[in-house]
Structure formats: structure tokens, C-alpha cells
Amino acid sequence: MVRRSDPRRIHQARRVAIRNLLVDEQRLAPDQVDAWLTAWEIEAERLALILDGDFWTIGSVWIREQRAKHGTPPSATDHAA
């Protein structure tokens, strides 16, 4: 039986990989990393991006740029404005 790839599982696996990279290599606290990942997902939804293979690559760049500008992730209320 041929197993089909599940896009949701692939997306989640990529999210976990980026999370681990930020925790391990950037030495960020896990809760701060989770906030950055959520902020990216909110921004990507606002931009109507699709969940393709580039989603987390673009997200990684966005997080790096936002960290350089702001230092801390935006709160959920920041996105509502």
C-alpha cells in the first residue's frame, strides 16, 4: 500500500524543525520561540500565504528580521490592530 503524505503533518514537522533550530542554535527560550512561531502564523494568515514548502523558510527569515527590529515577539493583541 502506498502511503500518501499528509500536508498537515509535513507542516507541523517543519514547524517543529524551525522551533528546534531557534531553541538550539539561537538559544531562545522555548516559550519565546513559540510566541515567534505563532506571530509568524498570524502574519502569514494576514498575508494569505499558502502552506507550501516555502512557508517556514519565509517564516524563518521573517522571524529573524522581526527579532532584529523588535527583539521580542508581538503579542496577539498587536496583530488585531
N, C-alpha and C positions, 0 to 999 in steps of 0.2 A: 504494500500500500504506500502510495506517495503521500508524503506529509506536506501540506501547504503551509507557507509562512503566514503568521498572524501579524498584520501590521501593528496592532496594539502592543503585542509582546515585543516586537522589534523596537518600537518607540520607547517602551518602558526600559528595555535593556540599554538603549543608547542613553537615556536619561540617567540611569544608574552609573553607566560608564563615565559620563561627564561629572556626575556628583563625586564619584571616587577620585577622579582626576583633580578636582578642585580641593577636596579634602586632603589628599595625599601630597600633591605637588605644590599647591598654593597655600597649604597649611591653614585653610579656613575652617572654622568650627562647623560641624555638621548642620546645626540649626541655621547658621548664616547661609550656607550653601543651599539648603532647602528653600530659604527665602529668595535667593537669587534665581533658582530654577523656576519657582512659582512666578516671580516677576517676569521672567522671560516668557513663560507660557501665556501670561496675561497680555504682554506686549505683542506676542506672535498672533494671538487671537484678535487683538485690536487691529493688527495689520492684515488680517485674514490670510495668514500663511497656511500652507498645507503641511501635513505631517509627512514629509518625504525624507529622503536620505540626507538632505542638507539642513533639515530643521535644527538639529542640535549642533551642527557645525556653525551655522549662522548664530545660533544661541550662544555658543561659547565666545564668539567674537563680541557679540552684544554685551554679554556679562563682563568680559574683560574691559571693554570701553566704558561701561557704566561704573564699574569699580574704580577705574582711573579718574572718572569725573566726580563721582559722588561718595565713594568709599563704602557706603552701606546700601543695602538693597532698599528700594522704595517699599513702602507699606501698601497694603491692598487699598487703603483709602486714597493714596496718591494716584492710583490708576483710575479711580472713579471720577476724578475731577476733569 
